[in-house]
């Protein structure tokens, strides 16, 4: 499985281009795009089985949002980053 993580910061034209580019890839295996919307004043919606969106409702991520993102990163990369370990 290939996972791409994208931080969305309110540039909708770029976001649309990025989603279209991701979905047009001809990779034969499983893939997923995780979009973390860090602009808490907007809510993003996109319905596709390969795309998950986390809309932050404040300037900080909830624990379950961080945990989900960490699980994906650790599963695909196999290492934990200093950020993840020092967050505590």
C-alpha positions as CSV (number, residue, x, y, z in Angstrom):
1,X,0.0,0.0,0.0
2,X,1.1,3.5,-0.8
3,X,-0.1,6.4,1.4
4,X,0.2,10.1,0.6
5,X,-0.4,12.6,3.3
6,X,-1.3,16.1,2.3
7,X,-1.7,19.2,4.5
8,X,-4.5,21.5,3.0
9,X,-4.1,25.1,3.8
10,X,-6.9,26.7,1.9
11,X,-5.5,26.7,-1.6
12,X,-8.5,24.9,-3.2
13,X,-7.2,25.0,-6.8
14,X,-3.9,23.3,-5.7
15,X,-5.9,20.8,-3.6
16,X,-8.1,19.9,-6.6
17,X,-5.0,19.4,-8.8
18,X,-3.3,17.3,-6.1
19,X,-6.4,15.0,-5.7
20,X,-6.8,14.6,-9.5
21,X,-3.1,13.8,-9.8
22,X,-3.2,11.2,-7.0
23,X,-6.3,9.5,-8.4
24,X,-4.9,9.4,-12.0
25,X,-1.8,7.4,-11.0
26,X,-1.7,4.0,-12.6
27,X,-0.2,2.2,-9.5
28,X,-1.8,-1.3,-9.5
29,X,-1.7,-1.8,-5.8
30,X,-3.7,-0.2,-2.9
31,X,-3.2,3.5,-2.4
32,X,-4.7,6.1,-0.1
33,X,-4.6,9.9,0.2
34,X,-5.0,11.4,3.6
35,X,-5.8,15.1,3.6
36,X,-5.4,17.0,6.8
37,X,-7.2,20.3,6.5
38,X,-5.4,22.7,8.8
39,X,-7.6,25.7,8.0
40,X,-10.2,25.3,10.7
41,X,-12.5,27.9,9.1
42,X,-13.3,25.6,6.2
43,X,-14.7,22.1,5.9
44,X,-13.5,19.9,3.0
45,X,-15.7,17.1,1.6
46,X,-14.6,14.6,-1.0
47,X,-16.2,11.3,-1.5
48,X,-13.9,8.6,-2.8
49,X,-12.8,5.3,-1.3
50,X,-9.1,6.1,-1.6
51,X,-9.3,9.6,0.0
52,X,-9.8,10.4,3.7
53,X,-10.2,13.9,5.0
54,X,-9.6,15.1,8.5
55,X,-11.1,18.6,9.0
56,X,-9.5,20.3,12.0
57,X,-12.1,22.3,14.0
58,X,-9.5,24.1,16.0
59,X,-5.8,24.9,15.5
60,X,-4.9,21.7,17.3
61,X,-5.5,18.1,16.2
62,X,-7.6,15.8,18.4
63,X,-5.8,12.8,19.8
64,X,-7.7,10.3,17.6
65,X,-6.8,12.3,14.5
66,X,-3.1,12.3,15.4
67,X,-3.3,8.6,16.3
68,X,-4.9,7.6,12.9
69,X,-2.3,9.6,11.0
70,X,0.6,8.1,13.1
71,X,-0.8,4.6,12.5
72,X,-0.7,5.1,8.8
73,X,2.8,6.5,8.8
74,X,4.2,3.8,11.0
75,X,2.5,1.1,9.0
76,X,4.0,2.3,5.7
77,X,7.3,3.7,6.8
78,X,8.1,1.3,9.6
79,X,9.8,3.9,11.8
80,X,8.6,6.4,14.3
81,X,9.7,10.0,14.0
82,X,11.2,12.1,16.7
83,X,8.1,14.3,16.6
84,X,5.8,11.4,17.3
85,X,7.9,10.2,20.2
86,X,8.4,13.6,21.7
87,X,4.8,14.7,21.5
88,X,3.9,13.2,24.8
